[in-house]
Amino acid sequence: MHFKLIIALVERTETQQVLDAAREAGATGSTVISQARGEGAEKQKTFFGLTLETQRDVLMLLVEEHLARPILETIAEVGRFEERAGCGIAFQLDVEDAVGISHQIRVLADKVQEEI
């Protein structure tokens, strides 16, 4: 079984909705890193020298490769990444090897078999 790591940077207010949708799309777990900051193509607005920026979370999901693209697309849709500038980004990376995921493999085996 091969895996992909999906990394999504989302506004904190959208985190739970994105995680729920990713799980519904086939993700079996996630890790959330809170209080990330980022800057997109457009500079953030300031008010009397203070930057007005929303808090972001980094979501990391280790998913089976056959489920990765649908999960990635679900994250983008629920997070409205293409609708508004600067509201989030998600991408996937190949995972060469992983340990500590035998419980996920048991859960995924039947689901992946159905997909293929």
C-alpha positions in Angstrom: 0.0 0.0 0.0 1.3 3.4 -0.9 0.5 6.7 0.8 0.4 10.4 0.1 0.7 13.2 2.6 -1.9 15.9 2.1 -0.9 19.2 3.7 -3.6 21.9 3.9 -3.3 25.4 5.2 -6.7 26.6 6.2 -8.3 29.5 8.1 -8.8 28.4 11.7 -12.6 28.9 11.4 -12.7 26.4 8.6 -10.5 23.6 10.2 -13.3 21.4 11.6 -15.4 21.6 8.5 -12.4 20.7 6.3 -11.5 17.8 8.6 -15.0 16.4 8.7 -15.3 16.6 4.9 -11.8 14.9 4.5 -12.9 12.1 6.8 -16.1 11.6 4.8 -14.0 11.5 1.6 -11.9 8.7 3.0 -9.2 10.1 5.3 -8.7 8.0 8.4 -7.0 10.6 10.6 -5.2 13.9 10.8 -2.7 16.0 12.6 -3.4 19.7 13.2 -0.8 22.3 13.9 -2.3 25.5 15.2 -1.4 29.2 14.8 0.4 29.2 11.5 1.0 32.4 9.6 1.4 32.9 5.9 1.4 35.5 3.1 -0.1 35.1 -0.3 0.4 37.1 -3.5 -1.4 40.0 -2.1 -0.1 41.8 1.0 -2.3 41.7 4.1 -4.3 44.8 5.0 -3.0 46.9 7.9 -4.8 49.1 10.4 -2.5 51.8 12.0 0.5 49.6 11.3 -1.0 46.4 12.7 -1.5 43.5 10.3 -5.0 42.2 10.1 -4.7 38.5 9.5 -6.7 35.4 10.4 -5.2 32.5 12.3 -4.4 29.5 10.2 -4.0 25.8 10.9 -1.8 23.3 9.1 -3.6 20.0 8.5 -1.6 16.9 7.7 -3.4 13.8 6.5 -1.6 10.6 5.6 -3.9 8.9 3.0 -3.8 5.9 0.7 -2.7 7.1 -2.8 -6.0 6.0 -4.5 -8.0 8.2 -2.2 -5.6 11.2 -2.2 -7.0 13.2 -5.2 -10.7 13.0 -4.1 -9.7 14.0 -0.6 -7.6 16.9 -1.9 -10.5 18.1 -4.1 -12.9 17.8 -1.2 -10.6 19.9 1.0 -10.4 22.6 -1.7 -14.1 22.7 -2.2 -15.1 22.8 1.4 -12.3 25.4 2.2 -13.4 27.5 -0.8 -9.8 27.8 -1.9 -10.6 28.7 -5.5 -13.4 31.2 -4.6 -11.4 33.7 -2.4 -7.8 34.7 -2.5 -5.7 33.8 0.5 -8.2 31.5 2.2 -6.2 28.4 1.9 -4.0 26.0 -0.1 -3.6 22.2 -0.1 -1.1 19.9 -1.8 0.0 16.3 -1.7 3.5 14.7 -1.4 4.6 11.2 -2.1 5.4 9.2 1.1 8.4 6.9 0.6 7.9 5.0 3.8 5.9 5.2 7.0 5.6 3.3 10.3 3.0 3.2 13.0 0.1 3.0 10.5 -0.8 -0.7 10.7 -4.2 0.2 12.3 -5.0 2.5 9.3 -3.9 -0.2 6.8 -6.5 -2.6 8.3 -9.2 0.0 8.0 -8.2 1.0 4.4 -7.7 -2.4 2.9 -11.3 -3.1 2.2 -12.1 0.5 1.1 -9.2 0.6 -1.4 -10.1 -2.8 -2.8 -13.6 -1.3 -3.6 -12.0 1.7 -5.3 -9.7 -0.3 -7.5 
